[in-house]
Each structure stands twice: as C-alpha cells, then as structure tokens.
Amino acid sequence: MREAPMTISVKKRFELHHSRWSGGITTQLAIWPADADYASRNFRWRISSAVVEEESSVFTHLPGVRRCLMTLSGELSLMHDGTENIQMRPLRDVFRFDGGKETTSVGRCVDFNLMLCGGFRGDIGPLHAPDALQLPAAGSELLWYGIFFAADAEVSVRYKGYRVDLSRDKGDFVLITYRPSLCGAVTLSLSSEEEVPAVFASVWHEKE
C-alpha cells in the first residue's frame, strides 16, 4: 500500500474526549499510538488541554515523561521540584519540565500540554496571525503537528502544489501527520481577528 504523504484530522470541540483529574477537567486532543490509553500510561506522546478549576492543585506524577505546558487564559504560578517558581503568561510562556518531579500550581486557567516518552521529542508554542511558517522537516520519517484553536481562524496548509483550506472555531483541534520525504516542505498560514488565534504542538521521533 502506498504511503500517504500527509493526512489532516479535524476534530470539533464537541467531538473531543473529556475526563476529570484532581484539579479540574482535561481534554485529550491526540495520543500515540492511536489506541493508547492515558490511564494505563502506555502512550508515547499525548496532546491535551485542561481547565484548572481548583485554586491550588498538584500535577499528576509522571516519571519518564517530558512535559511542555503553556496557558491559554487565566493566571497560573508553578512550583517545580521545590526550587523553580514560574509565572505563566497566557499565550506566551512555555514551561518544559520533568513529569516525574513534584509540580504544584496556584491559580485557575485553561492550559495546553504536550507529554513525550522514550525517543519522542517535540515542542509547543503560540501561532500568530497572519504569520506564515514552514513546519518542521527534520528529526524522523513521520512527524505530527497539532493546532488547538484559542479563537476562530482560517488555516491554509500548502505542500507540493497542493493547498488545503480549513475554517476552524475556538476549541477545535487539527492534527497534521506528514512525511517530509514524500510531501517536501509544508507551509502553514493563519488568518484571524485575534493576534494569537491558536497554539501548536510538534512531535517527531529522534533518530538513533
């Protein structure tokens, strides 16, 4: 079977799975492998967003998991490993940390998370409008690029003469899975009335 150079999965906010944790409600946006179960801890990577409802909360202990976190709205202060005191500014700051070390938070917010295990690597950050950017191409044969919308926006994805246009609403999630060796350079652009309408999570498997 011929490999597809790219697939684009679109999930509306009402299609996403929600579950409760000690500090609020978490929404799973994507997980790999696709049949992995977060509760069983058999995932290799996971993208999620959480509503932190409690003024003070303790993060789930996740040894062996590298984490990236940013906030979409609200105020959040983090204490990590008893030494780092971090103030998170919405849609700006990214905190990268060891999920096996104690992390506590103060404040109510909506956040965006990336969890990575084993040889998987990745990052998260804000996406600005009307910037155009080239998606990562190095690192592994297969890459993933997730977009979570903090506001309504139009998205264009271009590769090898193809163009895919998407209109997304706040709370929607798009996952682009692509093979750089087959589709070449991939360019993404956003248009929105908001300066930062979305955040991204990029994931790849580090070559040995």
C-alpha positions in Angstrom: 0.0 0.0 0.0 1.3 3.4 -1.0 2.0 5.7 1.9 0.1 9.0 2.1 2.4 12.0 2.2 0.0 13.8 4.5 -3.2 13.3 6.5 -5.2 16.0 8.2 -7.5 15.0 11.0 -10.1 17.6 12.2 -12.0 17.4 15.5 -14.7 19.8 16.6 -14.7 20.7 20.2 -17.8 18.7 20.9 -16.1 15.6 19.5 -13.2 15.7 21.9 -13.0 13.4 25.0 -13.1 15.0 28.4 -12.2 13.4 31.8 -11.8 14.7 35.4 -8.5 14.9 37.2 -7.8 16.2 40.8 -7.6 19.8 39.8 -10.3 20.1 37.1 -11.2 18.7 33.7 -8.8 17.6 30.9 -9.5 17.2 27.2 -7.5 14.7 25.2 -6.7 16.2 21.8 -4.4 13.5 20.4 -2.5 10.4 21.6 0.0 8.0 20.0 -0.3 5.2 19.4 -3.9 5.9 18.4 -5.2 3.0 20.6 -3.1 4.0 23.6 -4.8 4.6 26.9 -3.6 7.6 29.1 -4.7 5.9 32.3 -2.6 2.9 31.5 0.4 5.1 30.8 1.1 3.1 27.5 1.3 6.2 25.3 4.4 7.5 23.5 3.1 11.1 23.2 -0.1 12.9 24.2 -1.5 16.4 23.4 -4.2 17.7 25.8 -5.8 20.8 27.3 -7.0 21.2 30.8 -9.3 23.5 32.7 -7.7 24.1 36.1 -10.7 24.7 38.5 -9.0 24.5 41.9 -7.0 27.4 43.2 -4.3 25.0 44.3 -3.5 21.7 42.6 -0.8 19.0 42.4 0.2 17.8 38.9 -0.1 14.0 38.2 3.2 12.2 38.9 4.5 11.0 35.5 8.0 9.6 35.8 9.8 9.1 32.5 7.6 11.7 30.8 8.9 15.0 29.5 6.3 17.7 29.6 5.7 21.1 27.9 3.0 23.4 29.3 1.5 26.8 28.4 -1.7 28.6 29.4 -4.4 29.9 27.1 -6.2 32.0 29.6 -6.2 32.8 33.3 -3.3 33.1 35.8 -1.0 30.3 36.9 2.0 30.1 39.1 4.0 26.9 39.2 6.4 25.4 41.8 8.6 22.7 40.3 10.9 20.3 42.2 10.7 22.7 45.2 13.1 25.2 43.6 11.6 26.8 40.4 8.9 29.4 40.8 7.4 30.1 37.4 4.8 32.7 36.5 2.9 31.8 33.3 1.6 34.5 30.9 -1.2 33.3 28.7 -0.3 32.5 25.1 3.3 33.5 25.7 5.3 31.4 28.2 6.2 27.7 27.7 7.4 25.6 30.7 9.4 22.5 29.8 9.9 20.1 32.7 10.3 16.5 34.1 6.9 15.0 34.8 8.5 12.7 37.4 9.3 15.7 39.7 6.8 17.3 42.0 4.9 20.2 40.4 2.2 22.2 42.1 0.2 25.2 40.8 -1.7 28.1 42.1 -4.4 29.9 40.1 -7.2 29.0 37.7 -6.6 28.8 34.0 -7.0 26.8 30.7 -3.8 25.2 29.7 -2.2 23.3 26.8 0.0 20.3 27.3 2.4 18.0 25.5 3.7 14.8 27.0 6.6 12.9 25.5 8.1 9.4 26.3 11.1 7.5 25.1 12.8 8.7 21.9 9.9 11.1 21.0 10.7 14.8 21.0 8.6 17.9 20.5 7.6 21.4 21.5 4.7 23.7 21.8 4.1 27.5 21.3 1.8 30.2 20.1 0.8 30.6 16.5 0.4 34.2 15.3 -1.8 35.7 12.6 -1.1 36.4 9.8 2.4 34.7 10.0 3.3 32.0 7.5 5.6 29.3 8.7 7.3 26.2 7.5 6.6 23.0 9.5 9.5 21.0 10.9 11.1 18.7 8.3 14.0 17.0 10.2 14.0 14.5 13.0 12.2 11.5 11.7 10.4 10.0 8.8 6.9 10.7 10.3 6.0 14.0 12.1 2.9 15.3 13.7 1.8 18.9 14.0 -1.3 19.7 16.2 -3.1 23.0 16.2 -5.5 23.9 19.0 -7.6 27.0 18.4 -7.9 29.7 21.1 -10.1 31.8 18.7 -11.9 31.4 15.4 -9.4 31.3 12.5 -8.8 30.3 8.8 -5.9 27.9 8.2 -4.1 27.1 4.9 -1.7 24.2 4.5 0.4 24.0 1.4 2.8 21.3 0.1 4.0 20.3 -3.4 1.5 22.5 -5.2 -1.5 21.3 -3.0 -3.4 23.6 -0.8 -5.9 22.7 2.0 -8.0 25.4 3.5 -9.8 25.0 6.8 -12.1 27.2 8.8 -11.9 26.5 12.5 -13.8 27.5 15.6 -12.4 28.2 19.1 -11.9 24.9 20.8 -11.4 22.8 17.6 -8.2 20.7 17.1 -6.4 19.8 13.8 -3.7 17.2 13.6 -1.4 17.2 10.6 0.5 13.9 10.1 3.1 14.1 7.3 6.2 12.5 5.8 8.7 15.2 4.7 10.4 12.7 2.3 7.2 12.4 0.4 5.5 15.8 0.6 8.5 18.1 0.8 8.3 21.5 2.6 5.0 22.1 4.3 3.8 25.7 4.8 1.0 26.8 7.2 -0.6 30.2 7.5 -3.3 31.6 9.7 -5.8 34.5 9.4 -7.9 35.7 12.3 -9.1 38.8 14.0 -7.1 37.7 17.0 -3.3 38.2 17.2 -2.7 34.7 18.6 -5.6 32.6 17.5 -4.0 29.2 18.1 -1.2 27.2 19.7 0.8 24.3 18.2 2.4 21.1 19.3 5.0 19.5 17.1 6.2 15.9 17.6 8.8 13.7 16.0 10.9 10.6 16.8 14.5 11.2 17.4 16.7 9.2 15.0 19.2 6.9 16.8 
